[in-house]
């Protein structure tokens, strides 16, 4: 399996390109601001053909380039229906600080020509890859994660799955819940029901920052430790991340 990644735009949002191998079809995940050129470079380098763009949620730092990327390759854009309105009106989910970064710009956002909606528990078969969709509200109402099996390599590490976590889970932190559509109680439920049951060897590829694993976060992430500590949900004052 081939996964290429690069941080894009002023928010350093991780954009991922996943394929079975060089020369194959591929899937683009979370093309944020200034991501189109990076996607094109990866596609050229590995001789890939994008067939789908997957969005973990509708915040502008993750979907800024979805329409130009999907349009350039005639690819389908996939998003949860609860965040679909953000494709054409991303300012509805933006923070005051992020809006300040955009002042003076004249930007118009429209949906891609081909949009499909995601639902919890479904499996997508795209570009020869299989993605399990988990609806994980909390950061936004329509936040999702994508899990795909990792083909075992005899001399490689033991990895059962790779999870593209968006702004649900980061190395040592979780996504913020103080933006429009955010809900801390829902975030904790998503973490408890969709993250904690996963195997320790699952590799987490987050929307920002470095990759991690479920085992590492279960052992060190203060928000997950609070959930594991019976009856404790007191992560107040700790750093959350995201747009």
HUJO-V223912 format. One record per pair of residues at least 6 apart in sequence whose ideal C-beta (glycine too) atoms are under 7 Angstrom apart, sorted by the first residue. I is the first residue (numbers start at 1). GAP is how many residues later the second one is. D is the distance in whole Angstrom. If there is no record, write none. Layout:
<<I,GAP,D> <I,GAP,D>>
This chain:
<<1,19,6> <1,149,6> <1,150,6> <2,16,7> <2,17,5> <2,19,6> <2,20,6> <2,44,6> <3,13,6> <3,15,5> <4,13,5> <4,38,5> <4,42,7> <5,9,6> <5,10,7> <5,11,5> <5,200,7> <6,9,6> <6,32,5> <7,6,7> <7,7,6> <8,7,5> <8,24,5> <8,25,6> <8,26,5> <8,27,4> <8,30,6> <9,23,5> <9,24,3> <9,25,5> <9,26,7> <9,52,6> <9,55,7> <10,23,7> <10,91,6> <11,21,7> <11,50,4> <11,232,6> <12,196,6> <13,17,6> <13,19,4> <13,48,5> <13,49,6> <13,194,6> <13,195,6> <14,16,7> <14,191,7> <14,192,7> <14,193,6> <14,194,6> <15,14,7> <15,15,6> <15,16,5> <15,17,6> <15,20,5> <15,23,6> <15,24,7> <16,13,4> <16,14,7> <16,148,6> <16,189,6> <17,9,5> <17,11,5> <17,22,6> <17,25,5> <17,31,7> <18,8,6> <18,9,5> <18,11,7> <18,111,6> <19,6,7> <19,7,4> <19,27,7> <19,29,5> <19,108,6> <20,107,7> <20,108,4> <20,109,6> <22,24,4> <22,25,6> <23,24,5> <24,24,7> <24,103,7> <24,104,6> <25,24,5> <25,26,5> <25,102,4> <25,103,7> <26,22,4> <26,23,7> <26,24,5> <26,101,5> <27,24,7> <27,25,5> <27,27,6> <27,99,5> <27,100,5> <27,102,6> <28,11,6> <28,22,5> <28,25,5> <28,41,6> <29,25,5> <29,117,7> <29,135,5> <30,25,6> <30,26,6> <30,32,4> <30,136,7> <30,177,6> <31,8,6> <31,22,6> <31,34,4> <31,35,6> <31,38,5> <32,29,5> <32,30,5> <32,32,5> <32,33,6> <33,28,7> <33,31,4> <33,32,7> <35,30,4> <35,34,7> <36,29,5> <36,32,5> <36,33,6> <39,30,6> <42,6,7> <43,7,6> <49,24,7> <50,23,4> <50,25,5> <51,24,5> <51,75,6> <51,76,5> <52,23,5> <52,24,5> <52,26,6> <52,74,5> <52,75,7> <53,13,5> <53,16,6> <53,17,5> <53,22,5> <53,24,5> <53,25,7> <54,24,5> <54,92,6> <55,7,6> <55,8,5> <55,11,6> <55,22,7> <55,23,7> <55,24,4> <56,6,6> <56,87,6> <56,88,6> <56,89,7> <56,108,6> <56,110,3> <56,151,6> <57,26,5> <57,82,6> <57,83,5> <57,85,6> <57,86,4> <57,109,5> <57,110,6> <58,21,6> <58,25,3> <58,28,3> <58,29,6> <58,32,7> <58,35,6> <58,82,6> <58,84,6> <59,27,7> <59,34,5> <59,81,7> <59,184,5> <60,30,4> <60,34,6> <60,183,7> <61,182,5> <62,104,7> <62,145,6> <63,23,7> <63,24,6> <63,27,7> <66,11,5> <66,21,7> <66,46,6> <67,43,6> <67,45,5> <70,7,5> <70,42,4> <70,44,7> <71,41,6> <71,42,7> <76,38,5> <76,40,5> <77,35,4> <77,37,7> <77,38,5> <78,38,5> <78,40,5> <79,8,7> <79,36,7> <79,38,7> <79,39,6> <79,63,7> <80,37,7> <80,38,5> <80,55,6> <80,62,3> <80,64,5> <81,36,5> <81,61,7> <82,59,4> <82,60,3> <83,57,5> <83,58,7> <83,59,3> <84,33,7> <85,7,7> <86,6,6> <86,7,5> <87,22,7> <87,24,5> <88,21,6> <88,22,6> <88,23,6> <90,19,6> <91,8,7> <92,88,6> <93,47,6> <93,86,6> <93,87,5> <93,88,6> <94,149,7> <95,84,5> <95,148,6> <98,145,5> <118,15,5> <118,26,6> <119,14,7> <120,13,7> <120,14,6> <120,15,4> <121,12,7> <122,11,5> <123,7,6> <123,8,7> <123,9,5> <124,7,4> <124,9,7> <129,19,6> <130,18,6> <130,19,6> <131,15,5> <131,16,7> <131,17,5> <132,15,4> <133,11,5> <133,13,6> <134,10,6> <134,11,5> <134,13,7> <134,60,5> <135,9,5> <136,7,5> <136,8,6> <136,9,5> <136,32,5> <136,54,4> <136,58,5> <137,6,6> <137,46,7> <137,49,5> <137,53,6> <138,30,7> <138,37,7> <138,39,6> <138,44,7> <138,45,6> <138,48,4> <138,49,3> <138,52,5> <139,28,5> <139,29,6> <139,36,4> <139,37,7> <139,38,6> <139,43,6> <139,48,7> <139,103,6> <140,41,4> <140,42,7> <141,40,5> <143,23,6> <143,24,7> <143,25,6> <145,18,6> <145,19,6> <145,20,5> <145,21,6> <145,23,6> <145,49,7> <146,18,4> <147,14,5> <147,16,5> <148,13,7> <148,14,6> <149,12,6> <150,9,4> <150,10,7> <150,11,6> <150,12,5> <158,43,5> <159,42,5> <159,44,5> <160,39,5> <160,41,5> <160,42,6> <161,41,5> <162,41,5> <162,43,6> <163,39,6> <163,41,5> <163,42,7> <164,41,5> <165,39,5> <165,40,7> <165,41,5> <165,42,7> <166,41,5> <167,8,4> <167,40,5> <167,74,7> <167,75,4> <168,6,7> <168,7,6> <168,22,6> <169,26,6> <169,35,6> <169,37,6> <169,48,6> <170,36,5> <170,38,6> <170,39,5> <170,71,5> <171,35,7> <171,38,5> <171,39,5> <171,41,4> <172,48,7> <172,49,6> <173,66,6> <173,67,6> <173,68,5> <174,13,7> <174,17,7> <174,49,5> <174,66,6> <175,12,7> <175,65,6> <175,66,6> <175,67,4> <176,6,7> <176,64,4> <176,65,6> <176,66,5> <177,6,6> <177,7,4> <177,10,5> <177,63,7> <188,39,6> <188,45,6> <191,32,7> <191,33,6> <191,36,6> <192,35,5> <195,19,7> <196,22,7> <196,28,7> <196,31,6> <198,16,5> <199,15,6> <200,13,7> <200,14,5> <200,15,3> <200,18,7> <201,12,7> <201,14,7> <202,11,6> <202,12,4> <203,8,6> <203,10,6> <204,7,6> <204,8,5> <204,9,6> <204,10,6> <204,13,7> <205,6,5> <208,33,6> <208,34,7> <217,7,6> <218,6,6> <222,13,6> <222,16,5> <223,12,5> <223,15,7> <226,6,5> <226,7,6> <226,8,6> <226,9,5>>
